Amino acid sequence: MTTPPTPNISPVKKQERKGDTMSGGFGWIKNDGYSRSTQDSTRYSDMYDDALRGYGHVQQVNPPPSQQTPPPISAPRDLRQVASCMALSIPTALHALKSTASNVIIVVTDTTGSMGTKPPEIFKRLPRLYYDAAKYLGSDDLEILFMTHRDARTDDHAIQVTRFGRGQELDTLLASFYIDDRSGGGQGTESQELVTYYLLKQVDTSSARNVYCFFITDEAGCERVEEYLAQRELGLSVDPEFANTQAIFQMLKRRMNVYCVLFETTSYSGDLKNRIKPWWKRMLSPEGVLPLDDERRIVDVILGTLAVMTNQLAIFTKDLRSRQLPTQHGIVNVQSVMKSISMVGKGTDSDPFVPKPKTVPLLAGPAGTKSLLDR
């Protein structure tokens, strides 16, 4: 297996403003000086504790791990220790990446100010994705790539890209992102076009049989890729053939299944707000836009999408109902997820690999969600 190149990282510059910051631990670190190197910081609640409360108790199933997958451990990982021991370096988008897996999931999260407290809540739940996604895809030969974007016209660290990861190493990758919830220029658009250009030009998933990409945002992107932004953020010149964002998406959709999990923005009204959803429908098609009103359901929506695309919706629905209906707001939670994925696969001509039920490995993360295949 080819080892992916080590991402270039930029040193962290100390900010002069005063206040709180969500830095490398995506909300785990509270820091009064905007310095990511401050040692006497306060760690926020353990993301795994939060995730477990949202998904319920896990029964461990521990088959022999494949060569590609880090072996599961027997207890929940303490991400506070991970964040405190790791070097808090901000990932950049100045490196190319290649996946060696047969299944790939790419998750791109908007971390601008209009998203409010959603990114930390989303990041708390994303580590739960790997093991259950592997069940739907019928193999633990799965790699996940995490990315974040801000507004490159106004923000530092506008495009952040980790590397492809598997299993428990995804914790450390998620902990490396820099988040400032005051970012964003208020123009009604963000820098998704730079993300798509990066995915098109710098990410090789040719070894994969199934590739899924999820944008998580509440805003539209720009119509064109600006040369100066591509040079600065990606280290790339703009190919005239793909300077238009819609052209990039059209090519990207030939390589992967692309979706947008779209939250309703609270930062805009009128024309700015009304053009966001049509923009995504124009880029992806109506079935590619997944409206969601509760960030805590993000992993359910991603898994539900995989379930639809692999003809396992009945299994997913049964598990979702068994987990949610006994809870206080269970009916609303189930309705929210099912509404979000209701258009998935409508009119699609994709031909995903559909595993036979008996061949789906009964994997379980160290403290993952309740097994989706347990009856």
Secondary structure, DSSP 8 states (H G I E B T S, - for coil): --------EE--------S--B-TTTTSEE-TTS-TT-SS-EE---HHHHHHHHH-----------SSS----SS---HHHHHHHS---EE-S-S-EE--SSEEEEEEEE-SGGGTTHHHHHHHHGGGHHHHHHHHHT-S-EEEEEEEE--TTT-SS-EEE---B-TTHHHHHHTT--B-TT---SSSEESHHHHHHHHHHHEE-TT-SEEEEEEEESSEE-SB--HHHHHHHHS----GGG-BHHHHHHHHHHHSEEEEEE---SS--HHHHHTHHHHHHHHH-GGGEEE-S-GGGHHHHHHHHHHHHTT-HHHHHHHHHHHHTTSTTHHHHHHHHHHHTTTTTTT---------GGGS-----TT-S--TT--
